[in-house]
Amino acid sequence: MKIQANKVARYLNKDPRNFTKKDIIKFIEGNDIRMVNFRYVGGDDKLKTLNFSIADTKYLDRILSAGERVDGSSIFKNIDASSSDLYVVPKYKTAFINPFSEIPTLELLCSFYTPEGKPFESSPENILSRAEKVFKKVTGYEFHALGELEYYVIAPKDPLYPMNAQKGYHESYPFAKWEALRCEAMDAISCAGGKLKYGHSEVGFIRTQDDEMSQQEIEFLPVNAVDAADQLTIAKWILSSIGYKYGVTLSFAPKISVGHAGSGLHFHTCLVKNGKNAMIEKNKLSLSAKKIINGYMALAKSLTAFGNTVPTSYLRLVPHQEAPTKICWGMRDRSALVRVPLSWLNASNMVSSINPGVNNTDFKVDHGQTVEFRSADGSANIHLFLAGLCVAARHGFEMKNSVEVSRKFFADKNSGKGNTKFSSLPSSCYASSDSLKENRAIYEKYGVFSGSIIDSTIKRLKSYDDKNLSETLYGKEDEIKKLVDEYLYC
């Protein structure tokens, strides 16, 4: 088998997508695995855990075959406690070894099922799965995505090798602290099945009287949207666990200090057909790619309801911080809401030119074109946000004159720097909830989002009562810090 970081796949010499129950049992018996953990994402987008101590094969076979019962009313708010049982059923392809447990432990992600044995429609993972299936049925394409996971490591101030504020981008150790933590996390994420592109130090570096805060980023490779969401969920758990091990605070919060770079959760998306990226036609952005961009433009405001879910999200969406404020798209423009990044269309001869005597012409470089949606942050409900992007992309295909309309949102440059041509993203959770209410029929179409999920999302966003928060907090550093601390572990 080719290089494989996942120990389960390496032992079985098998692609995880083809794992069977017999494979899982074989691995457990052959590697003295003594515990199995079921993991699943609840209505609050947090990872839940159910531990099993494996005493015999018969019991192992039962939980792998039928899952286990859980109290759904404690995991989802819209379930009545008088009839709350749900099943959690393991997805074999997600199996990986727990990198932290002293007891040899196998991890499995799960899906929720109703007492009737049907997928529970309100679980984030099942909503995303429906969004993917509907998208493919309507368009004929698969919807793939990758996330750029940004975070800060907050630790006691180190007097050695200081770095200047806002100058951390791709800096090297020892000036960029916590490279070792990032690399350890990347290795653990890969072993857990995550498909990684790279990791690096990010722009943000903040020093206070007692602490210093170093921003980092880990970026993934494109996979189908459900797998992308699952991988990000596990990655956040791994990073937080390693941060705890090091005795430092690790935060995905959208903003931890006003005036400094916030942490986004950018998503690159692409269309795939017959296993090939379908974003380029005749060396130009394809018509289908422009359709999904227009869908993103149309639902940009309401997508913040799933991607920017706490009041401090809107302290990040301000000009001059490489965070979008205007609803527009552009080529390689980092101030635009949607950026069309550089591809590898003209990359086939670069290696040969810099390495004399090397003939690289036989290597076919995939153009790898994506479009990047840049407003979401670490507070995002990952599964619901990706489901929302999938809905928006589908909507772009269903809109009349979609490609022509998309031209109205195109920005040549500097789209986020005072340009009044384009409308603005919401400025609060309250405003975001109003946008979701306005667009709810599009999300509920084909039964992708349930009405109860839309209702509960609107209710939660309005409960923050942050309609004029930016104006209220302007210049009040102590109150801003209190709010930032409240959502530090968002």
TORGU-499935 format. One record per residue (C-alpha): x, y, z; residue in three letters; residue number from 0. Coordinates in nm, 3 decimals, decimal comma. Example, Ala and Ser with C-alpha at 12.3 -4.5 7.8 and 13.67 -1.06 7.14 Angstrom:
<nodes>
[[1,230 -0,450 0,780] "Ala" 0];
[[1,367 -0,106 0,714] "Ser" 1];
</nodes>
This chain:
<nodes>
[[0,000 0,000 0,000] "Met" 0];
[[0,115 0,360 -0,060] "Lys" 1];
[[0,221 0,590 0,225] "Ile" 2];
[[-0,056 0,580 0,486] "Gln" 3];
[[-0,042 0,773 0,815] "Ala" 4];
[[-0,353 0,608 0,959] "Asn" 5];
[[-0,231 0,307 1,155] "Lys" 6];
[[-0,558 0,119 1,107] "Val" 7];
[[-0,536 0,151 0,728] "Ala" 8];
[[-0,167 0,059 0,730] "Arg" 9];
[[-0,226 -0,253 0,940] "Tyr" 10];
[[-0,519 -0,366 0,726] "Leu" 11];
[[-0,345 -0,257 0,401] "Asn" 12];
[[-0,676 -0,110 0,296] "Lys" 13];
[[-0,830 0,224 0,202] "Asp" 14];
[[-1,044 0,345 0,496] "Pro" 15];
[[-1,340 0,393 0,262] "Arg" 16];
[[-1,351 0,015 0,226] "Asn" 17];
[[-1,331 -0,076 0,596] "Phe" 18];
[[-1,579 -0,342 0,710] "Thr" 19];
[[-1,691 -0,456 1,053] "Lys" 20];
[[-1,463 -0,758 1,021] "Lys" 21];
[[-1,171 -0,525 0,948] "Asp" 22];
[[-1,235 -0,322 1,263] "Ile" 23];
[[-1,260 -0,636 1,477] "Ile" 24];
[[-0,944 -0,777 1,317] "Lys" 25];
[[-0,752 -0,460 1,400] "Phe" 26];
[[-0,880 -0,447 1,758] "Ile" 27];
[[-0,794 -0,811 1,825] "Glu" 28];
[[-0,456 -0,787 1,653] "Gly" 29];
[[-0,341 -0,472 1,833] "Asn" 30];
[[-0,458 -0,532 2,191] "Asp" 31];
[[-0,710 -0,246 2,170] "Ile" 32];
[[-0,889 -0,238 2,505] "Arg" 33];
[[-1,129 0,052 2,457] "Met" 34];
[[-1,348 0,194 2,181] "Val" 35];
[[-1,479 0,551 2,180] "Asn" 36];
[[-1,782 0,664 1,984] "Phe" 37];
[[-1,760 1,034 1,889] "Arg" 38];
[[-2,040 1,245 1,745] "Tyr" 39];
[[-2,127 1,611 1,692] "Val" 40];
[[-2,423 1,743 1,889] "Gly" 41];
[[-2,659 2,027 1,821] "Gly" 42];
[[-2,410 2,269 1,977] "Asp" 43];
[[-2,141 2,158 1,726] "Asp" 44];
[[-1,931 2,015 2,008] "Lys" 45];
[[-1,775 1,671 1,994] "Leu" 46];
[[-1,939 1,422 2,232] "Lys" 47];
[[-1,789 1,095 2,357] "Thr" 48];
[[-1,913 0,752 2,463] "Leu" 49];
[[-1,652 0,511 2,607] "Asn" 50];
[[-1,663 0,132 2,574] "Phe" 51];
[[-1,435 -0,108 2,759] "Ser" 52];
[[-1,397 -0,409 2,532] "Ile" 53];
[[-1,422 -0,731 2,731] "Ala" 54];
[[-1,517 -0,979 2,458] "Asp" 55];
[[-1,566 -1,007 2,084] "Thr" 56];
[[-1,939 -1,073 2,111] "Lys" 57];
[[-2,002 -0,736 2,278] "Tyr" 58];
[[-1,770 -0,559 2,034] "Leu" 59];
[[-1,961 -0,713 1,742] "Asp" 60];
[[-2,288 -0,587 1,892] "Arg" 61];
[[-2,187 -0,221 1,925] "Ile" 62];
[[-2,023 -0,221 1,582] "Leu" 63];
[[-2,336 -0,378 1,429] "Ser" 64];
[[-2,612 -0,181 1,601] "Ala" 65];
[[-2,452 0,118 1,770] "Gly" 66];
[[-2,575 0,235 2,109] "Glu" 67];
[[-2,858 0,442 2,261] "Arg" 68];
[[-2,806 0,797 2,384] "Val" 69];
[[-3,028 1,063 2,542] "Asp" 70];
[[-3,108 1,284 2,245] "Gly" 71];
[[-3,273 1,553 2,459] "Ser" 72];
[[-2,938 1,624 2,626] "Ser" 73];
[[-2,765 1,658 2,288] "Ile" 74];
[[-3,033 1,837 2,084] "Phe" 75];
[[-3,260 2,108 2,226] "Lys" 76];
[[-3,555 2,029 2,000] "Asn" 77];
[[-3,609 1,675 2,137] "Ile" 78];
[[-3,870 1,613 2,407] "Asp" 79];
[[-3,722 1,441 2,713] "Ala" 80];
[[-4,032 1,219 2,735] "Ser" 81];
[[-3,929 1,041 2,413] "Ser" 82];
[[-3,564 1,119 2,358] "Ser" 83];
[[-3,377 0,801 2,269] "Asp" 84];
[[-3,153 0,811 1,962] "Leu" 85];
[[-2,901 0,565 1,822] "Tyr" 86];
[[-2,539 0,652 1,750] "Val" 87];
[[-2,404 0,426 1,476] "Val" 88];
[[-2,030 0,407 1,390] "Pro" 89];
[[-1,884 0,495 1,050] "Lys" 90];
[[-1,609 0,238 0,997] "Tyr" 91];
[[-1,409 0,455 0,757] "Lys" 92];
[[-1,340 0,705 1,036] "Thr" 93];
[[-1,151 0,460 1,261] "Ala" 94];
[[-0,824 0,584 1,411] "Phe" 95];
[[-0,607 0,531 1,718] "Ile" 96];
[[-0,651 0,779 2,004] "Asn" 97];
[[-0,316 0,963 2,024] "Pro" 98];
[[-0,360 1,068 2,389] "Phe" 99];
[[-0,502 0,772 2,581] "Ser" 100];
[[-0,260 0,556 2,784] "Glu" 101];
[[-0,506 0,269 2,731] "Ile" 102];
[[-0,494 0,151 2,367] "Pro" 103];
[[-0,815 0,303 2,227] "Thr" 104];
[[-0,986 0,305 1,889] "Leu" 105];
[[-1,196 0,608 1,788] "Glu" 106];
[[-1,498 0,599 1,558] "Leu" 107];
[[-1,716 0,888 1,442] "Leu" 108];
[[-2,089 0,819 1,443] "Cys" 109];
[[-2,415 0,926 1,281] "Ser" 110];
[[-2,746 0,971 1,464] "Phe" 111];
[[-3,049 0,754 1,389] "Tyr" 112];
[[-3,410 0,768 1,511] "Thr" 113];
[[-3,594 0,488 1,696] "Pro" 114];
[[-3,733 0,388 1,354] "Glu" 115];
[[-3,378 0,333 1,224] "Gly" 116];
[[-3,374 0,639 0,998] "Lys" 117];
[[-3,117 0,921 0,991] "Pro" 118];
[[-3,206 1,187 1,250] "Phe" 119];
[[-3,290 1,487 1,034] "Glu" 120];
[[-3,174 1,755 1,281] "Ser" 121];
[[-2,820 1,630 1,338] "Ser" 122];
[[-2,558 1,853 1,172] "Pro" 123];
[[-2,389 1,560 0,998] "Glu" 124];
[[-2,713 1,435 0,846] "Asn" 125];
[[-2,809 1,786 0,729] "Ile" 126];
[[-2,476 1,814 0,548] "Leu" 127];
[[-2,518 1,467 0,400] "Ser" 128];
[[-2,861 1,565 0,262] "Arg" 129];
[[-2,718 1,890 0,122] "Ala" 130];
[[-2,448 1,694 -0,064] "Glu" 131];
[[-2,694 1,443 -0,208] "Lys" 132];
[[-2,939 1,710 -0,325] "Val" 133];
[[-2,656 1,913 -0,477] "Phe" 134];
[[-2,538 1,619 -0,685] "Lys" 135];
[[-2,892 1,530 -0,791] "Lys" 136];
[[-2,966 1,888 -0,908] "Val" 137];
[[-2,628 1,970 -1,067] "Thr" 138];
[[-2,460 1,641 -1,153] "Gly" 139];
[[-2,147 1,747 -0,962] "Tyr" 140];
[[-1,995 1,645 -0,632] "Glu" 141];
[[-1,934 1,929 -0,385] "Phe" 142];
[[-1,586 1,919 -0,230] "His" 143];
[[-1,433 2,145 0,030] "Ala" 144];
[[-1,128 2,211 0,243] "Leu" 145];
[[-1,084 2,426 0,550] "Gly" 146];
[[-0,808 2,663 0,659] "Glu" 147];
[[-0,801 2,623 1,036] "Leu" 148];
[[-0,656 2,930 1,210] "Glu" 149];
[[-0,594 2,953 1,583] "Tyr" 150];
[[-0,387 3,132 1,847] "Tyr" 151];
[[-0,159 2,975 2,106] "Val" 152];
[[-0,169 3,189 2,421] "Ile" 153];
[[0,126 3,135 2,658] "Ala" 154];
[[0,339 3,322 2,915] "Pro" 155];
[[0,561 3,583 2,751] "Lys" 156];
[[0,898 3,454 2,636] "Asp" 157];
[[1,173 3,723 2,644] "Pro" 158];
[[1,383 3,536 2,387] "Leu" 159];
[[1,351 3,587 2,010] "Tyr" 160];
[[1,057 3,830 2,008] "Pro" 161];
[[0,863 3,892 1,689] "Met" 162];
[[0,696 4,213 1,574] "Asn" 163];
[[0,317 4,246 1,589] "Ala" 164];
[[0,132 4,143 1,271] "Gln" 165];
[[0,455 4,003 1,122] "Lys" 166];
[[0,413 3,630 1,185] "Gly" 167];
[[0,323 3,510 0,837] "Tyr" 168];
[[0,533 3,200 0,754] "His" 169];
[[0,792 3,303 1,016] "Glu" 170];
[[1,028 3,029 1,136] "Ser" 171];
[[1,118 2,895 1,477] "Tyr" 172];
[[1,248 3,026 1,719] "Pro" 173];
[[1,092 3,363 1,626] "Phe" 174];
[[0,758 3,196 1,554] "Ala" 175];
[[0,684 3,004 1,872] "Lys" 176];
[[0,492 2,677 1,892] "Trp" 177];
[[0,598 2,524 1,564] "Glu" 178];
[[0,656 2,197 1,754] "Ala" 179];
[[0,296 2,198 1,882] "Leu" 180];
[[0,166 2,261 1,530] "Arg" 181];
[[0,375 1,980 1,380] "Cys" 182];
[[0,274 1,738 1,655] "Glu" 183];
[[-0,090 1,823 1,587] "Ala" 184];
[[-0,046 1,780 1,212] "Met" 185];
[[0,103 1,435 1,261] "Asp" 186];
[[-0,183 1,335 1,492] "Ala" 187];
[[-0,445 1,472 1,251] "Ile" 188];
[[-0,288 1,278 0,963] "Ser" 189];
[[-0,286 0,960 1,171] "Cys" 190];
[[-0,655 1,022 1,243] "Ala" 191];
[[-0,727 1,024 0,868] "Gly" 192];
[[-0,711 1,398 0,804] "Gly" 193];
[[-0,592 1,492 0,455] "Lys" 194];
[[-0,354 1,783 0,515] "Leu" 195];
[[-0,203 2,030 0,272] "Lys" 196];
[[0,035 2,219 0,501] "Tyr" 197];
[[0,080 2,416 0,822] "Gly" 198];
[[0,251 2,746 0,896] "His" 199];
[[0,277 3,042 1,129] "Ser" 200];
[[0,012 3,306 1,052] "Glu" 201];
[[0,018 3,686 1,061] "Val" 202];
[[-0,095 3,744 1,418] "Gly" 203];
[[0,154 3,793 1,701] "Phe" 204];
[[0,040 3,979 2,013] "Ile" 205];
[[0,240 4,064 2,325] "Arg" 206];
[[0,082 4,187 2,647] "Thr" 207];
[[0,238 4,256 2,985] "Gln" 208];
[[0,222 3,887 3,079] "Asp" 209];
[[0,138 3,684 2,768] "Asp" 210];
[[0,220 3,639 2,403] "Glu" 211];
[[-0,019 3,506 2,144] "Met" 212];
[[0,107 3,331 1,832] "Ser" 213];
[[-0,127 3,268 1,539] "Gln" 214];
[[-0,102 2,944 1,343] "Gln" 215];
[[-0,277 2,780 1,048] "Glu" 216];
[[-0,331 2,423 0,931] "Ile" 217];
[[-0,484 2,376 0,586] "Glu" 218];
[[-0,650 2,064 0,449] "Phe" 219];
[[-0,685 1,906 0,106] "Leu" 220];
[[-1,023 1,898 -0,076] "Pro" 221];
[[-1,251 1,603 -0,001] "Val" 222];
[[-1,628 1,558 -0,006] "Asn" 223];
[[-1,801 1,801 0,228] "Ala" 224];
[[-1,903 1,549 0,500] "Val" 225];
[[-1,547 1,419 0,527] "Asp" 226];
[[-1,415 1,776 0,528] "Ala" 227];
[[-1,639 1,866 0,823] "Ala" 228];
[[-1,553 1,546 1,013] "Asp" 229];
[[-1,180 1,605 0,964] "Gln" 230];
[[-1,201 1,964 1,090] "Leu" 231];
[[-1,400 1,855 1,393] "Thr" 232];
[[-1,138 1,595 1,488] "Ile" 233];
[[-0,856 1,842 1,413] "Ala" 234];
[[-1,000 2,100 1,655] "Lys" 235];
[[-1,029 1,831 1,924] "Trp" 236];
[[-0,670 1,718 1,864] "Ile" 237];
[[-0,533 2,073 1,873] "Leu" 238];
[[-0,718 2,157 2,194] "Ser" 239];
[[-0,598 1,833 2,355] "Ser" 240];
[[-0,236 1,900 2,261] "Ile" 241];
[[-0,268 2,258 2,386] "Gly" 242];
[[-0,391 2,120 2,718] "Tyr" 243];
[[-0,096 1,881 2,726] "Lys" 244];
[[0,147 2,170 2,675] "Tyr" 245];
[[-0,029 2,378 2,942] "Gly" 246];
[[-0,122 2,661 2,702] "Val" 247];
[[-0,453 2,805 2,588] "Thr" 248];
[[-0,540 2,731 2,227] "Leu" 249];
[[-0,819 2,946 2,086] "Ser" 250];
[[-1,012 2,937 1,758] "Phe" 251];
[[-1,203 3,251 1,860] "Ala" 252];
[[-1,267 3,501 1,580] "Pro" 253];
[[-1,109 3,785 1,776] "Lys" 254];
[[-0,882 3,785 2,081] "Ile" 255];
[[-0,750 4,142 2,062] "Ser" 256];
[[-0,891 4,445 1,883] "Val" 257];
[[-0,650 4,588 1,628] "Gly" 258];
[[-0,482 4,254 1,564] "His" 259];
[[-0,555 3,981 1,312] "Ala" 260];
[[-0,853 3,763 1,399] "Gly" 261];
[[-0,884 3,393 1,321] "Ser" 262];
[[-1,097 3,292 1,026] "Gly" 263];
[[-1,207 2,953 0,904] "Leu" 264];
[[-1,181 3,002 0,528] "His" 265];
[[-1,330 2,732 0,308] "Phe" 266];
[[-1,212 2,647 -0,042] "His" 267];
[[-1,475 2,470 -0,252] "Thr" 268];
[[-1,474 2,300 -0,588] "Cys" 269];
[[-1,690 2,096 -0,821] "Leu" 270];
[[-1,589 1,741 -0,906] "Val" 271];
[[-1,720 1,519 -1,184] "Lys" 272];
[[-1,595 1,169 -1,264] "Asn" 273];
[[-1,316 1,223 -1,014] "Gly" 274];
[[-1,187 1,540 -1,182] "Lys" 275];
[[-1,192 1,903 -1,075] "Asn" 276];
[[-1,446 2,084 -1,295] "Ala" 277];
[[-1,363 2,446 -1,209] "Met" 278];
[[-1,168 2,525 -1,527] "Ile" 279];
[[-1,280 2,519 -1,893] "Glu" 280];
[[-1,047 2,619 -2,176] "Lys" 281];
[[-0,797 2,761 -1,928] "Asn" 282];
[[-1,059 2,990 -1,773] "Lys" 283];
[[-1,294 2,972 -1,476] "Leu" 284];
[[-1,581 2,747 -1,584] "Ser" 285];
[[-1,941 2,859 -1,615] "Leu" 286];
[[-2,034 2,617 -1,339] "Ser" 287];
[[-1,773 2,772 -1,109] "Ala" 288];
[[-1,924 3,115 -1,174] "Lys" 289];
[[-2,267 2,978 -1,090] "Lys" 290];
[[-2,160 2,864 -0,744] "Ile" 291];
[[-1,989 3,199 -0,686] "Ile" 292];
[[-2,317 3,374 -0,763] "Asn" 293];
[[-2,495 3,143 -0,520] "Gly" 294];
[[-2,247 3,247 -0,252] "Tyr" 295];
[[-2,313 3,612 -0,333] "Met" 296];
[[-2,689 3,560 -0,307] "Ala" 297];
[[-2,677 3,390 0,035] "Leu" 298];
[[-2,369 3,563 0,176] "Ala" 299];
[[-2,556 3,748 0,451] "Lys" 300];
[[-2,752 3,448 0,576] "Ser" 301];
[[-2,447 3,218 0,566] "Leu" 302];
[[-2,307 3,418 0,857] "Thr" 303];
[[-2,581 3,260 1,070] "Ala" 304];
[[-2,385 2,933 1,054] "Phe" 305];
[[-2,032 3,066 1,002] "Gly" 306];
[[-2,015 3,363 1,242] "Asn" 307];
[[-2,212 3,259 1,546] "Thr" 308];
[[-2,088 3,469 1,841] "Val" 309];
[[-2,081 3,847 1,898] "Pro" 310];
[[-1,701 3,867 1,865] "Thr" 311];
[[-1,734 3,731 1,511] "Ser" 312];
[[-1,832 4,080 1,406] "Tyr" 313];
[[-1,529 4,242 1,568] "Leu" 314];
[[-1,326 4,047 1,309] "Arg" 315];
[[-1,528 4,144 1,001] "Leu" 316];
[[-1,381 4,494 0,974] "Val" 317];
[[-1,175 4,663 0,700] "Pro" 318];
[[-0,794 4,642 0,672] "His" 319];
[[-0,758 4,305 0,849] "Gln" 320];
[[-0,778 4,075 0,543] "Glu" 321];
[[-1,130 3,994 0,660] "Ala" 322];
[[-1,420 4,057 0,421] "Pro" 323];
[[-1,681 4,326 0,478] "Thr" 324];
[[-1,832 4,363 0,130] "Lys" 325];
[[-2,026 4,105 -0,071] "Ile" 326];
[[-1,810 4,064 -0,380] "Cys" 327];
[[-1,563 3,830 -0,543] "Trp" 328];
[[-1,229 3,877 -0,710] "Gly" 329];
[[-0,922 3,710 -0,852] "Met" 330];
[[-0,664 3,656 -0,577] "Arg" 331];
[[-0,815 3,947 -0,378] "Asp" 332];
[[-0,785 3,873 -0,003] "Arg" 333];
[[-1,022 4,154 0,091] "Ser" 334];
[[-1,307 4,001 -0,115] "Ala" 335];
[[-1,567 3,773 0,038] "Leu" 336];
[[-1,495 3,512 -0,230] "Val" 337];
[[-1,144 3,484 -0,368] "Arg" 338];
[[-1,043 3,288 -0,676] "Val" 339];
[[-0,691 3,183 -0,578] "Pro" 340];
[[-0,395 3,110 -0,799] "Leu" 341];
[[-0,413 2,769 -0,966] "Ser" 342];
[[-0,146 2,552 -1,126] "Trp" 343];
[[-0,254 2,609 -1,487] "Leu" 344];
[[0,093 2,726 -1,593] "Asn" 345];
[[0,301 2,531 -1,345] "Ala" 346];
[[0,433 2,234 -1,542] "Ser" 347];
[[0,777 2,378 -1,627] "Asn" 348];
[[0,870 2,551 -1,302] "Met" 349];
[[1,054 2,257 -1,145] "Val" 350];
[[1,257 2,201 -1,461] "Ser" 351];
[[1,355 2,568 -1,484] "Ser" 352];
[[1,492 2,584 -1,132] "Ile" 353];
[[1,653 2,238 -1,139] "Asn" 354];
[[1,879 2,227 -1,448] "Pro" 355];
[[1,883 1,893 -1,622] "Gly" 356];
[[1,554 1,777 -1,469] "Val" 357];
[[1,282 1,686 -1,718] "Asn" 358];
[[0,945 1,724 -1,547] "Asn" 359];
[[0,730 1,743 -1,859] "Thr" 360];
[[0,588 1,395 -1,804] "Asp" 361];
[[0,422 1,507 -1,479] "Phe" 362];
[[0,069 1,636 -1,534] "Lys" 363];
[[-0,007 1,910 -1,281] "Val" 364];
[[-0,373 1,923 -1,176] "Asp" 365];
[[-0,483 2,287 -1,191] "His" 366];
[[-0,644 2,240 -0,849] "Gly" 367];
[[-0,873 2,542 -0,893] "Gln" 368];
[[-1,101 2,632 -0,602] "Thr" 369];
[[-1,304 2,932 -0,491] "Val" 370];
[[-1,246 3,046 -0,135] "Glu" 371];
[[-1,524 3,172 0,094] "Phe" 372];
[[-1,358 3,393 0,358] "Arg" 373];
[[-1,614 3,518 0,610] "Ser" 374];
[[-1,651 3,217 0,843] "Ala" 375];
[[-1,454 3,186 1,166] "Asp" 376];
[[-1,378 2,939 1,445] "Gly" 377];
[[-1,723 2,983 1,598] "Ser" 378];
[[-1,879 2,821 1,291] "Ala" 379];
[[-2,100 2,518 1,322] "Asn" 380];
[[-1,881 2,337 1,071] "Ile" 381];
[[-2,132 2,082 0,941] "His" 382];
[[-2,415 2,334 0,915] "Leu" 383];
[[-2,195 2,597 0,753] "Phe" 384];
[[-2,072 2,355 0,487] "Leu" 385];
[[-2,433 2,247 0,433] "Ala" 386];
[[-2,516 2,615 0,388] "Gly" 387];
[[-2,238 2,660 0,133] "Leu" 388];
[[-2,364 2,352 -0,050] "Cys" 389];
[[-2,717 2,498 -0,055] "Val" 390];
[[-2,582 2,833 -0,180] "Ala" 391];
[[-2,384 2,661 -0,455] "Ala" 392];
[[-2,696 2,469 -0,562] "Arg" 393];
[[-2,896 2,792 -0,556] "His" 394];
[[-2,642 2,944 -0,794] "Gly" 395];
[[-2,723 2,670 -1,046] "Phe" 396];
[[-3,097 2,725 -1,005] "Glu" 397];
[[-3,090 3,105 -1,042] "Met" 398];
[[-3,179 3,256 -1,378] "Lys" 399];
[[-2,896 3,432 -1,560] "Asn" 400];
[[-2,662 3,328 -1,281] "Ser" 401];
[[-2,336 3,385 -1,470] "Val" 402];
[[-2,444 3,729 -1,595] "Glu" 403];
[[-2,555 3,831 -1,244] "Val" 404];
[[-2,222 3,722 -1,097] "Ser" 405];
[[-2,044 3,991 -1,301] "Arg" 406];
[[-2,219 4,258 -1,094] "Lys" 407];
[[-2,037 4,132 -0,785] "Phe" 408];
[[-1,690 4,121 -0,941] "Phe" 409];
[[-1,430 4,348 -0,783] "Ala" 410];
[[-1,110 4,440 -0,962] "Asp" 411];
[[-0,916 4,514 -0,641] "Lys" 412];
[[-0,935 4,662 -0,292] "Asn" 413];
[[-1,296 4,549 -0,256] "Ser" 414];
[[-1,290 4,569 0,122] "Gly" 415];
[[-1,140 4,918 0,148] "Lys" 416];
[[-1,432 5,155 0,150] "Gly" 417];
[[-1,588 5,044 -0,177] "Asn" 418];
[[-1,951 5,156 -0,172] "Thr" 419];
[[-2,050 4,966 -0,485] "Lys" 420];
[[-2,118 4,644 -0,295] "Phe" 421];
[[-2,350 4,575 -0,001] "Ser" 422];
[[-2,206 4,481 0,337] "Ser" 423];
[[-2,213 4,165 0,544] "Leu" 424];
[[-2,418 4,173 0,866] "Pro" 425];
[[-2,260 4,358 1,156] "Ser" 426];
[[-2,405 4,146 1,438] "Ser" 427];
[[-2,558 3,811 1,524] "Cys" 428];
[[-2,894 3,988 1,541] "Tyr" 429];
[[-2,861 4,116 1,184] "Ala" 430];
[[-2,741 3,774 1,072] "Ser" 431];
[[-3,056 3,613 1,212] "Ser" 432];
[[-3,272 3,855 1,011] "Asp" 433];
[[-3,088 3,753 0,693] "Ser" 434];
[[-3,142 3,384 0,769] "Leu" 435];
[[-3,511 3,447 0,824] "Lys" 436];
[[-3,531 3,618 0,485] "Glu" 437];
[[-3,356 3,330 0,303] "Asn" 438];
[[-3,492 3,036 0,502] "Arg" 439];
[[-3,703 2,896 0,216] "Ala" 440];
[[-3,388 2,837 0,011] "Ile" 441];
[[-3,225 2,640 0,295] "Tyr" 442];
[[-3,542 2,440 0,362] "Glu" 443];
[[-3,594 2,355 -0,007] "Lys" 444];
[[-3,579 1,979 -0,078] "Tyr" 445];
[[-3,588 1,923 0,300] "Gly" 446];
[[-3,215 1,994 0,343] "Val" 447];
[[-3,252 2,212 0,655] "Phe" 448];
[[-3,544 2,139 0,885] "Ser" 449];
[[-3,765 2,427 0,996] "Gly" 450];
[[-3,677 2,356 1,359] "Ser" 451];
[[-3,304 2,402 1,289] "Ile" 452];
[[-3,366 2,736 1,120] "Ile" 453];
[[-3,595 2,846 1,404] "Asp" 454];
[[-3,348 2,749 1,677] "Ser" 455];
[[-3,059 2,918 1,493] "Thr" 456];
[[-3,255 3,242 1,460] "Ile" 457];
[[-3,358 3,228 1,826] "Lys" 458];
[[-3,002 3,171 1,949] "Arg" 459];
[[-2,855 3,451 1,738] "Leu" 460];
[[-3,119 3,698 1,852] "Lys" 461];
[[-3,060 3,602 2,216] "Ser" 462];
[[-2,720 3,775 2,209] "Tyr" 463];
[[-2,902 4,107 2,167] "Asp" 464];
[[-2,591 4,252 2,002] "Asp" 465];
[[-2,764 4,470 1,743] "Lys" 466];
[[-2,553 4,779 1,818] "Asn" 467];
[[-2,264 4,607 1,991] "Leu" 468];
[[-1,981 4,769 1,794] "Ser" 469];
[[-2,108 5,119 1,868] "Glu" 470];
[[-2,175 5,035 2,232] "Thr" 471];
[[-1,827 4,894 2,292] "Leu" 472];
[[-1,630 5,152 2,094] "Tyr" 473];
[[-1,334 5,268 2,304] "Gly" 474];
[[-1,431 5,054 2,605] "Lys" 475];
[[-1,127 4,827 2,626] "Glu" 476];
[[-1,224 4,656 2,954] "Asp" 477];
[[-1,569 4,560 2,827] "Glu" 478];
[[-1,425 4,438 2,496] "Ile" 479];
[[-1,174 4,219 2,681] "Lys" 480];
[[-1,452 4,075 2,896] "Lys" 481];
[[-1,650 3,984 2,584] "Leu" 482];
[[-1,343 3,834 2,414] "Val" 483];
[[-1,270 3,621 2,723] "Asp" 484];
[[-1,631 3,499 2,728] "Glu" 485];
[[-1,596 3,349 2,379] "Tyr" 486];
[[-1,231 3,249 2,395] "Leu" 487];
[[-1,323 2,880 2,376] "Tyr" 488];
[[-1,598 2,923 2,116] "Cys" 489];
</nodes>
